[in-house]
């Protein structure tokens, strides 16, 4: 009963963190959460039809509620490879590591 909810939250969390990739359809938390909810329902019931219904319902419900309540939305094109994770090391640039010997030798 709770497995689709947990799997949906896991999917959207992984997508928001960028673990599922920085681009592509799995980078969208709404889509990844819907897929997670559908897979969770399938794992719980063993019925593919129930899993598809849960996934579609999760997507449509999330999209409608996001628009109704002014959700932040999602734009995969707003993050460049150089900006991805840049806030984790403030003041550190990729140029500092360009010619560094990182082998420890």
Beta strands, then each sheet from edge to edge (+ up, - down):
end
